[in-house]
């Protein structure tokens, strides 16, 4: 595997893990947004611009969810 493929594998794995853990903390929503941004970068670097574009939109959606989600005091 080359470095670009490893980077893509890391990005998609991070998306999966952080999405699964979103219910535990609002910080996982922010981490999901960051992982989507990494996935977007991977898509554009690989030349799959539709994937990169969709992942960029998901990053924006997740960031908005992080901004508007109420924070618990605990």
C-alpha positions in Angstrom: 0.0 0.0 0.0 1.2 3.5 -0.8 1.0 6.5 1.6 -2.0 8.0 -0.1 -4.0 4.7 0.3 -2.9 4.5 4.0 -4.0 8.1 4.5 -7.4 7.3 2.9 -7.8 4.2 5.1 -7.0 6.3 8.2 -9.5 9.0 7.2 -12.3 6.5 6.5 -11.6 4.5 9.7 -11.6 7.7 11.8 -14.9 8.6 10.3 -16.4 5.3 11.2 -15.1 5.3 14.8 -16.0 8.9 15.5 -19.5 8.5 14.0 -20.1 5.4 16.2 -19.0 7.4 19.3 -20.9 10.6 18.7 -23.5 9.8 21.3 -20.8 9.8 24.0 -19.6 13.4 23.7 -20.0 16.4 21.5 -16.3 16.3 20.9 -16.8 13.1 18.8 -19.0 15.2 16.5 -16.1 17.6 16.0 -13.7 14.7 15.5 -16.1 13.3 12.9 -16.1 16.7 11.1 -12.3 16.6 11.0 -12.3 13.0 9.8 -14.7 14.0 7.0 -12.3 16.9 6.0 -9.5 14.4 5.9 -11.6 12.1 3.7 -12.3 15.1 1.4 -8.6 15.8 1.1 -8.0 12.2 0.3 -10.7 12.2 -2.4 -9.3 15.2 -4.1 -5.7 14.0 -3.9 -6.7 10.6 -5.4 -8.5 12.3 -8.2 -12.0 11.3 -7.1 -13.4 14.8 -6.9 -17.1 13.7 -6.4 -16.0 11.8 -3.3 -13.9 14.8 -2.1 -16.8 17.2 -2.7 -19.4 15.0 -0.8 -17.0 14.5 2.1 -16.4 18.3 2.3 -20.2 18.8 2.5 -20.4 16.1 5.3 -17.6 18.0 7.1 -19.7 21.2 7.0 -22.8 19.4 8.1 -21.0 17.8 11.1 -19.4 21.1 12.0 -22.8 22.7 12.1 -24.2 19.9 14.2 -21.3 20.4 16.7 -21.9 24.2 16.8 -25.7 23.9 17.5 -25.7 20.8 19.8 -26.2 21.8 23.4 -23.3 21.0 25.7 -23.9 19.1 28.9 -22.4 20.4 32.1 -21.2 17.0 33.2 
